Amino acid sequence: MESHQEHVRMTSMAATVPTRFGSPVASDAPIAAPLRHGDSLSTLSDEEADVLQHLQATSYDATQEKFGWSRGRIYNLACRAGARKTEARIQERAAARKQRQREYLAEVINSTTKADVLDFLDGLPDESVQLHATSIPYNVGKPYGGSPGADNYRFHRYLGWLLMVLSEMERTLAPGGVLFLQVGSTLNPHTGKPYPLDILLYPYLQEMQLSYQNRVVWETPHGLTPKRRLAERSETALIFSKGEPAVFHPTPVRTPTLQPNKRAFRGPRKGQISSHWAGSWPSNVWRIPNVGNDHPERTGHPAQFPEEIVRRAVMLYTLPGTHLVVDAFVGSGTTAAVCKKTGRPFSGCDLFYEDMRAERLASVTPELVSMLPGVTDQSVAVWAAEARPCHVPVPHVDNQLLLPNL
């Protein structure tokens, strides 16, 4: 279905650009201001109303012959008024598309599917996802699924494809939803040297009217050692939202306080513990080991990222039970595994590793306890030492008044 913005764009271009019928609009033809969505047709002139009425009963050619208008001018008016000859069919197709998307989501929720990423995202309803959490392909020649060309596109083709993916993610984000995009570096097409993807994608995400929240630095202890430049020991995650995030829950991702017994030295809380009982406020530097060959989460995926990264994003920006989390490059199933453990509905797709994901998810069970990583034995001891008895008087209850209710 063409949007209202497309109607306006076609109207503004009609005076100078040939229409799709092949006849340019005459430069001296009056071009009325575009109707706003929902405007009454009473704002049309009598002649325009007659043209539209005749068009609905006949054809563009017959209307052109009767009124002496070019077909481009007639179509321009029909677009403005939402009265194209195919309008009913367009509306019918839009309704059918929405129904198909609702049914597709019902089929793929709490599972992952083997599908092309654009086909998968096209199947999701508008504003249905609370959190898109994924790590995109870097276009550096990783042999995903044993295919040498799966991560080896020409640079501009890769960028264009990636922008289509991000555009669909923006469409499917709910108001207050969050995009958590973990990225590294691709290769500069001119020099062959690393090109940070966060730098490349940042302006495009802003153009999509998403709100920047944070740039997380994922610090890793291991990696390759290059010649004549510093070793790469970090990647990043861009966090954008559609409006202000609907959820921000820092407590599950706090980190241990370095000095849990530190006390305020002035002010009204002088002498009292100044740290938070649950740990330090989370920062945008995450020190998390990468998934090496001896990592307990290792599955054999060539670019697997650790569960802890996804867990922090999920715990920060979603609530259990209702908020849908989607990973459009689900790979070995890391995001799905975290969601299954933490009680979040999920979905995702990938062209490869279907058996690997199935085997991994089959062994995942929901967690019965939600751990607080910022709480340590030391901090518990400090706060326990501060504990003081608090006596609350029990109100007197007349047992005689309760007898009739027993």
N, C-alpha and C positions, 0 to 999 in steps of 0.2 A: 504493500500500500504506500502510495506516495504521501509524504508528510506535508503539513501546511507550509513548512519552510521551503519545500521543493516547489509548491505552488507559487510562492512569492518569488523564488529565484527565477522560475520560468517566466513569470510576468515581467520582472525587471529586465530580463534579457530579450524579450520578444521583439522589441523595437529595432534591434540591431542584428539578431542572430536568426538565420532561417529556421523555421519550425520543422518538426519531424515530417510534416506533410509535403515539404519541399517548396513551399511558397513563403517568401519573406513577408513580414508584416510591413505594410506601407509606413514610411517614416512620418507621414502626416496624419496617420490614423490615431485618433485619441486613445490613450491608454489610461484607463481608470485606475484609481488607487486599489491595491489588493484588499480583498475582504479579509477581516480577521476571522479566525475560526469561531463559528457560532453566530456570525453576523446575520441579520435578517436580509432576505432577498429584496426587501422593500427599499434598500439603499441603491438598487439598480435603477437605471433610467427605464422609461417605458419601452424604448427600442431594444435595450438589452434584455428586458424581460420577454419581449416578443421573440427575440432571437433564440433564447433558451427554450421557450415553449415550443417553437417550431423544430428545434434541434431534437428534442425528446421524441417527437412524432415522426421525424424523417431522418435525413442523413446530413453529413457535413456538406456534401456537394449540393444537395437541394437547398440547404439553408444559405449557402454562398450565392446560389443563383437567385434566390428570392430577395435577399437583403443587400447584395452587392458587397458583402464583406469578404475579405480573404479567409481561407480556411484557418490560417494561423491566428488571425484575430478572433475567430469564433472559438477556437480551442483555448486561446488565452482566457476568454471570458468564462468558458466552461470550467477551466481549472480554478479560477478565482471563486466561482460560485459553488464549486463542488458538484458540478452537474455534467461531468463527462459522460459520454455514451456508455462507458464501461463502469460507471461509478458503483452500481449495484453489485456487479461481479467482483469489483475490487474489495468492497466491504465484505462480501461473502467470503472471499479468499482470506481476508485478514482474520475474520472470526474463526474460520477453519484452521488457520495457522495457530492461533492461540489455543484452540482446543487440542490440536496435535501436540503442542509444546507441553501442555499440562499432562497429557497422557504419557508423553515420553519421560518426563521427570518422574512420574509415578513408577515407571518401569526401571529406571536406572538409580533411584535413590537407595542409599545404603549398599551400593555395589559399584564396581568399576566395569567399564566396557571397552572392548576393542573397537576403536573408531578414530577417524580423522578428527583433529582438534576443532576445525571449523564446522564440520558436520555436527559434532557433539554440542558445541556451544550454540549453534543455530537451533538445536532442539530444546534449549532451556527457555522458560518463560522470562519475560521482562521482569527485572527487579525481584528475582527469586532467590538470590544468593547473598548470604550475609558476609562470607569471607571467601575470596579467591586466594588460595595459598599454593604457590607453585614455584618450581625452579625451571626456567625456560631453557631450551637448547641454546648453546653458545655459538653454534656454527663454526666449530673448530675441528670437524672431522671425526667426532666420536662415532664408533661403529655400532650405533644403536640397532639392536636386533640382528646383528651381523651384516647390516646393510651399509656399505661404504659411502653411499650417497645420502643417507638419512640426515646427516648433520654437515652437509657440504654444499651449500647453495652459493650462487653469486651474491655478493653483498647486498645489492639493492633489491634483489628478489627476496632475500632473507628479511631485510628491513620491512619491505612492503607486506610480506606474509605476517610478520610479527605484529605490525600495526593493526592488521585486520583482526588478529587474535585479541589484542588488547582492547580494540573497539567493541568486540563482542563481550568481553569481560565487563566493560563499563556498562553496556546495555543491560546485562543480567544482574548487576549489583543492585541490591536493595538500597533505598535511602538510609544513610547511616552505615552502609556496608563498607568493607575494607578490602583493598587489594594489597596483598603481601607478595611482592615479586622478588624472589631471591635470584641474584645475577652475579656473574663474574665478568669476564672480558671476552669479546670476540676478536677477530683479526682485522686490522685496518687494511682495506683492499689495495691501498697504494704502497704501503710500506711493509705489510706483513707483520707488523708489531701489534701488541695488545691494544685494544680499543675498549675502554670500560663501558659496559652496557648501561650502567646507571646514568652516565653522562649522556650517552646516545639517546636514551628513552625519556629522560626527565622532561624535556620541553614538549614532547608529544603527549605525555600524560597530563600535563597542564592544559594543553589545547583541548583535551577531552573533558575539561571542566571538573577534573578530580582535584581534591584538596590534598596538598602535601602534608604529611604528618611527621615522618621521620626517615632517616637513612641509617639503617643498622649496619654496623661493621661486624662481620662474623670473623673473629680472629681464630686462625687454625694453627696448630703447632707444627704441622708437617707440610711439605710441598717440594716442588722441584727447585733446584738451585741454578739460576741462569748465569751466563757470562756477561760481565761488564754492566750489570744493573742489579738493583736490589731484588732479593727473593720475594716472591709473592706469598704472603702469609695471611691474607685476608680476602674475603669476598664481601658483597654488600646485599642488602635487601631494601628495596624501595617500598615505603608504606604510604599509600594514598587512600583516600576515602571519598565516598559520594556524600558530600556535606560533612557535618561533624559526625564522628563515629558514634553509633548508637550505644556501644558498649566499650568501656575501658576499665579493666579489672586488674590492677597491678599486683595485688597480693600474691597470686599463685606463681608469679615470676620474679618476685623479689630475690635478692642475693644476700648471702650472709654478711652481717655487719662486721667490719674489721675490729671495732672496739664496742662490743655490746654493753659494756659497763660504763661507758663514757657518760658524764653528767654535765648538765647545764651549769655554767659558772656565774651566770648573772640572770637578772630578770625574775619574773614571778615563779619560774620553775627551777630556780637555782637549787642545786644539790640533787635534783631528780634526774633519773635516767633520761637522756636526750635521744636515744636511738628508738626505732620502732620495734615493737615486739616481733613482727614478722620479717624483719630484715631491712636492707637498704632499698630505696626506691629504684626500680629497674632503669638501667641506662641504655644507650644505643650502641654499646660495645658488648658483644656477646662472645665470651671465650668458650668455645665448644669444640671438642676434638672432631676432626673429620673421620669419615668411615673408611679406615684402612683395611688391609687384608685380614688383620687379626681382630677387627672390631666385632663385638657380639651381634650387631645388627646386620652384618655383611650378608648380602644376598647374591652377589655376582653382577649386579647392575654396574655399568661402566662409569656412572656419574651419580652415585647414590649420596643423598645428603642425610644427616642424622635426624632422628626423631625429635630431639630436643629443640631444634630450630622451629619445626612446625608446632610443637607443643606450646611454645611460648606465644606464637601468633594466635593459636586457637584459644588459649586460656585468656589472653589479653582482650580479644575482640569478639568472642562469641559466648553464648550461654548454652548449657546442655539441653538437649531435648527438642529444641525448635529451630535453632539457627543452622542453616545449611552451609556446609563447607565443601568447596569444589576445588579439585586439582586437575586442571586440563592437561597436564603432562605428568600423570600419576606414576609412571615408571614402575618401580618395584613395589609400590603401594605404601610408601612411608606416611603420607598424609592420611590415607584411609585407615592405616593401623592406629595412628594417634587418635583419630576421631572415634574409632571403635572402642578404644581404651577409655576415652574421656566422655563418652555418651553424646557425641554430636552426630547428627545425620550428615551423610557425606555422599559424594559422587565423584567420578573422575573418568578419564579416558586415556588411552595410549594405544599406539599401533602395535606395540611389542610387549613382551614379558607378561602375557596373560596368565600363563601357568605359574610363573614365579609369584605373581600377586595372589593368585588363588591359594597357593600353598602357604604363603605368609599369613594371609588374613584368616585362614582356617585355624591357625594356632593362637590367634589373638583373643583374649577375653577382656571384658570390661573391668576396669579397676574399681575396687570396692572402697578404696581410701584415696582421697586427694591430698597428696603430699604438699607441704609448704617448703620449698627449697631454701628460703631465707632463714628458717628456724634451725638452729644448731644446738648441740648439747650444752655448749657454753652459754648461749643466749637463754636457754631454758633455765639453767642454773642461776643466772643473774636475775631473771625475772621472778623465779621461785623465791629467791632470798628477799625480794622486795614485797612478797605477798604479806598481807596483813589480814587478820580475821575481820569479817564484817558481819555483825550481829543484826539480824532483821527481826523485830518483834512479830510474833504470830498473833494475829487478831483473835480475840475471844469469840468462840462460836458456842451458842446455846444448843446443846445436843437435843433438847426437847423440841426445838423448832425443826430439827432434821427428821425426827421420828415419823411424821406423816408421809415423808417422801421415801422412806426405806421400804 
